[in-house]
Amino acid sequence: MTINCKGKLIDLSSPKVMGILNVTPDSFYDGGVYKNDSEILNQVENMLNEGATFIDVGAYSSRPNANHVSEDEELKRILPIVNSLLKSFPDILLSIDTFRSEVAKQCIEAGACMINDISAGKLDNNMLQTIANLQVPYIMMHMRGTPQTMQKQTSYDNLVKDILFYFSERIATAKTLGIIDIVIDPGFGFAKTLEQNYELLNKLELFKMIEKPLLAGISRKSMIYKKLGTSANEALNGTSVLNTVALQKGASILRVHDVNEAMECIKLVESLNV
């Protein structure tokens, strides 16, 4: 299984790590932590040195009940970061975490290589056509509603079956437009209760039937720290445990705050398959 990033084929048969870079003031774990360009560059350099294949940059917090941010504000936050990262790390593979087609377009034109859309095109009717025009890899996530309303939309007839149907419809639509490289993300924490997140992880191997690379975004989420009665700051060990489970069930990409620990999970799990 491969995806084409700026002419470079990335082989996902061996799992890869995507490092998270939130340039928002209100993300649940690292919001507002970077005070200037120097701190951002240092963090990205560390993640690349630790083994991250991709860096996922987001300027719109998608945590439950996050404040809505205008398109202009999102662009104002993210474009200077994209330009700065590409200037400092010319070979970097930047993923852009956005559900807006104009943000996607401008960031790809600036040199990013992939779009990570929490809505799979459902929050911007122009997104799928934009991706088709740009011919870049597209991560489509399962979510209902918006970040502001999603936690009120957790009623399913059959959780996994409903999400599989969602992806089959979204992928079919994307394919008709000519989108080639698609990665699926079941959306842990998005329109799902604590119990549903664990049901989803427990049955994650069922998503192999879609025959697309699978991204797992579990890092430091409330499904870990609420279960343990701790906090996001104390959720690294739990993240490693659940990342290990995700890898054993077929995850191709781990989207994480802590790259080194995720790389260790991959190395150890791959040792079991020798």
URGI-V518989 format. One record per residue. N is the residue number from 1. RES is the residue in three letters. OMEGA is omega as a letter, one per 30 degrees, with the letter a starting at -180 (none if undefined). D_CENTER is the distance of its C-alpha to the mean C-alpha in whole Angstrom. Layout:
# URGI-V518989
n:N res:RES omega:OMEGA d_center:D_CENTER
n:N res:RES omega:OMEGA d_center:D_CENTER
This chain:
# URGI-V518989
n:1 res:MET omega:a d_center:18
n:2 res:THR omega:l d_center:17
n:3 res:ILE omega:a d_center:15
n:4 res:ASN omega:l d_center:17
n:5 res:CYS omega:l d_center:16
n:6 res:LYS omega:l d_center:19
n:7 res:GLY omega:l d_center:21
n:8 res:LYS omega:l d_center:20
n:9 res:LEU omega:l d_center:19
n:10 res:ILE omega:a d_center:16
n:11 res:ASP omega:a d_center:18
n:12 res:LEU omega:l d_center:15
n:13 res:SER omega:l d_center:18
n:14 res:SER omega:a d_center:18
n:15 res:PRO omega:a d_center:14
n:16 res:LYS omega:l d_center:12
n:17 res:VAL omega:l d_center:10
n:18 res:MET omega:l d_center:8
n:19 res:GLY omega:a d_center:9
n:20 res:ILE omega:l d_center:8
n:21 res:LEU omega:l d_center:11
n:22 res:ASN omega:l d_center:11
n:23 res:VAL omega:l d_center:15
n:24 res:THR omega:l d_center:15
n:25 res:PRO omega:a d_center:18
n:26 res:ASP omega:l d_center:17
n:27 res:SER omega:a d_center:14
n:28 res:PHE omega:a d_center:15
n:29 res:TYR omega:a d_center:15
n:30 res:ASP omega:l d_center:15
n:31 res:GLY omega:l d_center:16
n:32 res:GLY omega:a d_center:19
n:33 res:VAL omega:a d_center:19
n:34 res:TYR omega:a d_center:20
n:35 res:LYS omega:a d_center:23
n:36 res:ASN omega:a d_center:24
n:37 res:ASP omega:a d_center:23
n:38 res:SER omega:l d_center:24
n:39 res:GLU omega:l d_center:22
n:40 res:ILE omega:a d_center:19
n:41 res:LEU omega:l d_center:20
n:42 res:ASN omega:l d_center:21
n:43 res:GLN omega:a d_center:18
n:44 res:VAL omega:l d_center:16
n:45 res:GLU omega:l d_center:19
n:46 res:ASN omega:a d_center:19
n:47 res:MET omega:l d_center:16
n:48 res:LEU omega:l d_center:17
n:49 res:ASN omega:l d_center:20
n:50 res:GLU omega:l d_center:18
n:51 res:GLY omega:l d_center:17
n:52 res:ALA omega:l d_center:13
n:53 res:THR omega:a d_center:13
n:54 res:PHE omega:l d_center:10
n:55 res:ILE omega:a d_center:10
n:56 res:ASP omega:a d_center:7
n:57 res:VAL omega:l d_center:9
n:58 res:GLY omega:a d_center:10
n:59 res:ALA omega:l d_center:13
n:60 res:TYR omega:a d_center:13
n:61 res:SER omega:l d_center:12
n:62 res:SER omega:l d_center:11
n:63 res:ARG omega:l d_center:13
n:64 res:PRO omega:l d_center:16
n:65 res:ASN omega:l d_center:19
n:66 res:ALA omega:l d_center:17
n:67 res:ASN omega:l d_center:19
n:68 res:HIS omega:a d_center:19
n:69 res:VAL omega:a d_center:19
n:70 res:SER omega:l d_center:21
n:71 res:GLU omega:l d_center:20
n:72 res:ASP omega:l d_center:22
n:73 res:GLU omega:l d_center:21
n:74 res:GLU omega:l d_center:17
n:75 res:LEU omega:l d_center:19
n:76 res:LYS omega:l d_center:21
n:77 res:ARG omega:a d_center:18
n:78 res:ILE omega:a d_center:16
n:79 res:LEU omega:l d_center:19
n:80 res:PRO omega:l d_center:21
n:81 res:ILE omega:l d_center:18
n:82 res:VAL omega:a d_center:17
n:83 res:ASN omega:a d_center:20
n:84 res:SER omega:a d_center:21
n:85 res:LEU omega:a d_center:19
n:86 res:LEU omega:l d_center:20
n:87 res:LYS omega:a d_center:23
n:88 res:SER omega:a d_center:23
n:89 res:PHE omega:a d_center:21
n:90 res:PRO omega:a d_center:22
n:91 res:ASP omega:a d_center:20
n:92 res:ILE omega:l d_center:17
n:93 res:LEU omega:a d_center:14
n:94 res:LEU omega:l d_center:12
n:95 res:SER omega:a d_center:8
n:96 res:ILE omega:a d_center:9
n:97 res:ASP omega:a d_center:7
n:98 res:THR omega:l d_center:10
n:99 res:PHE omega:a d_center:12
n:100 res:ARG omega:a d_center:15
n:101 res:SER omega:a d_center:17
n:102 res:GLU omega:l d_center:19
n:103 res:VAL omega:l d_center:16
n:104 res:ALA omega:a d_center:14
n:105 res:LYS omega:a d_center:18
n:106 res:GLN omega:a d_center:19
n:107 res:CYS omega:l d_center:16
n:108 res:ILE omega:l d_center:16
n:109 res:GLU omega:l d_center:20
n:110 res:ALA omega:l d_center:20
n:111 res:GLY omega:l d_center:18
n:112 res:ALA omega:a d_center:15
n:113 res:CYS omega:a d_center:14
n:114 res:MET omega:l d_center:11
n:115 res:ILE omega:l d_center:9
n:116 res:ASN omega:a d_center:6
n:117 res:ASP omega:a d_center:8
n:118 res:ILE omega:a d_center:8
n:119 res:SER omega:a d_center:11
n:120 res:ALA omega:l d_center:12
n:121 res:GLY omega:a d_center:14
n:122 res:LYS omega:l d_center:16
n:123 res:LEU omega:l d_center:16
n:124 res:ASP omega:a d_center:18
n:125 res:ASN omega:a d_center:20
n:126 res:ASN omega:a d_center:20
n:127 res:MET omega:a d_center:16
n:128 res:LEU omega:l d_center:17
n:129 res:GLN omega:l d_center:20
n:130 res:THR omega:l d_center:19
n:131 res:ILE omega:l d_center:16
n:132 res:ALA omega:l d_center:19
n:133 res:ASN omega:a d_center:21
n:134 res:LEU omega:a d_center:19
n:135 res:GLN omega:l d_center:19
n:136 res:VAL omega:l d_center:15
n:137 res:PRO omega:a d_center:12
n:138 res:TYR omega:l d_center:10
n:139 res:ILE omega:l d_center:7
n:140 res:MET omega:a d_center:9
n:141 res:MET omega:l d_center:8
n:142 res:HIS omega:l d_center:11
n:143 res:MET omega:l d_center:12
n:144 res:ARG omega:l d_center:16
n:145 res:GLY omega:a d_center:18
n:146 res:THR omega:l d_center:16
n:147 res:PRO omega:a d_center:15
n:148 res:GLN omega:a d_center:18
n:149 res:THR omega:a d_center:20
n:150 res:MET omega:a d_center:17
n:151 res:GLN omega:l d_center:19
n:152 res:LYS omega:a d_center:22
n:153 res:GLN omega:a d_center:21
n:154 res:THR omega:l d_center:20
n:155 res:SER omega:a d_center:23
n:156 res:TYR omega:l d_center:23
n:157 res:ASP omega:l d_center:26
n:158 res:ASN omega:a d_center:24
n:159 res:LEU omega:a d_center:20
n:160 res:VAL omega:l d_center:19
n:161 res:LYS omega:a d_center:21
n:162 res:ASP omega:a d_center:20
n:163 res:ILE omega:l d_center:17
n:164 res:LEU omega:l d_center:18
n:165 res:PHE omega:l d_center:20
n:166 res:TYR omega:a d_center:17
n:167 res:PHE omega:a d_center:16
n:168 res:SER omega:l d_center:19
n:169 res:GLU omega:a d_center:20
n:170 res:ARG omega:a d_center:17
n:171 res:ILE omega:l d_center:17
n:172 res:ALA omega:l d_center:21
n:173 res:THR omega:l d_center:20
n:174 res:ALA omega:a d_center:18
n:175 res:LYS omega:l d_center:21
n:176 res:THR omega:l d_center:24
n:177 res:LEU omega:l d_center:22
n:178 res:GLY omega:l d_center:22
n:179 res:ILE omega:a d_center:18
n:180 res:ILE omega:a d_center:18
n:181 res:ASP omega:a d_center:15
n:182 res:ILE omega:l d_center:13
n:183 res:VAL omega:l d_center:10
n:184 res:ILE omega:l d_center:9
n:185 res:ASP omega:a d_center:7
n:186 res:PRO omega:l d_center:10
n:187 res:GLY omega:l d_center:9
n:188 res:PHE omega:l d_center:10
n:189 res:GLY omega:a d_center:12
n:190 res:PHE omega:a d_center:12
n:191 res:ALA omega:l d_center:16
n:192 res:LYS omega:l d_center:16
n:193 res:THR omega:l d_center:19
n:194 res:LEU omega:a d_center:19
n:195 res:GLU omega:a d_center:21
n:196 res:GLN omega:l d_center:19
n:197 res:ASN omega:a d_center:16
n:198 res:TYR omega:l d_center:18
n:199 res:GLU omega:l d_center:20
n:200 res:LEU omega:l d_center:16
n:201 res:LEU omega:a d_center:16
n:202 res:ASN omega:a d_center:19
n:203 res:LYS omega:a d_center:19
n:204 res:LEU omega:a d_center:16
n:205 res:GLU omega:l d_center:18
n:206 res:LEU omega:a d_center:19
n:207 res:PHE omega:l d_center:16
n:208 res:LYS omega:a d_center:18
n:209 res:MET omega:l d_center:20
n:210 res:ILE omega:l d_center:18
n:211 res:GLU omega:l d_center:18
n:212 res:LYS omega:l d_center:15
n:213 res:PRO omega:a d_center:12
n:214 res:LEU omega:l d_center:10
n:215 res:LEU omega:l d_center:7
n:216 res:ALA omega:l d_center:8
n:217 res:GLY omega:a d_center:6
n:218 res:ILE omega:a d_center:10
n:219 res:SER omega:l d_center:10
n:220 res:ARG omega:a d_center:13
n:221 res:LYS omega:a d_center:13
n:222 res:SER omega:l d_center:16
n:223 res:MET omega:l d_center:16
n:224 res:ILE omega:a d_center:17
n:225 res:TYR omega:l d_center:19
n:226 res:LYS omega:l d_center:21
n:227 res:LYS omega:a d_center:22
n:228 res:LEU omega:a d_center:24
n:229 res:GLY omega:a d_center:25
n:230 res:THR omega:a d_center:24
n:231 res:SER omega:l d_center:21
n:232 res:ALA omega:l d_center:18
n:233 res:ASN omega:a d_center:20
n:234 res:GLU omega:a d_center:21
n:235 res:ALA omega:a d_center:18
n:236 res:LEU omega:l d_center:18
n:237 res:ASN omega:l d_center:20
n:238 res:GLY omega:l d_center:18
n:239 res:THR omega:l d_center:15
n:240 res:SER omega:l d_center:17
n:241 res:VAL omega:a d_center:19
n:242 res:LEU omega:l d_center:16
n:243 res:ASN omega:l d_center:14
n:244 res:THR omega:l d_center:17
n:245 res:VAL omega:a d_center:18
n:246 res:ALA omega:l d_center:14
n:247 res:LEU omega:a d_center:15
n:248 res:GLN omega:a d_center:19
n:249 res:LYS omega:l d_center:18
n:250 res:GLY omega:l d_center:16
n:251 res:ALA omega:l d_center:12
n:252 res:SER omega:l d_center:12
n:253 res:ILE omega:l d_center:9
n:254 res:LEU omega:l d_center:8
n:255 res:ARG omega:a d_center:6
n:256 res:VAL omega:l d_center:9
n:257 res:HIS omega:a d_center:11
n:258 res:ASP omega:a d_center:14
n:259 res:VAL omega:a d_center:14
n:260 res:ASN omega:a d_center:17
n:261 res:GLU omega:l d_center:17
n:262 res:ALA omega:l d_center:14
n:263 res:MET omega:l d_center:16
n:264 res:GLU omega:l d_center:19
n:265 res:CYS omega:a d_center:18
n:266 res:ILE omega:a d_center:17
n:267 res:LYS omega:a d_center:21
n:268 res:LEU omega:l d_center:23
n:269 res:VAL omega:l d_center:21
n:270 res:GLU omega:l d_center:22
n:271 res:SER omega:l d_center:25
n:272 res:LEU omega:a d_center:26
n:273 res:ASN omega:a d_center:26
n:274 res:VAL omega:none d_center:28
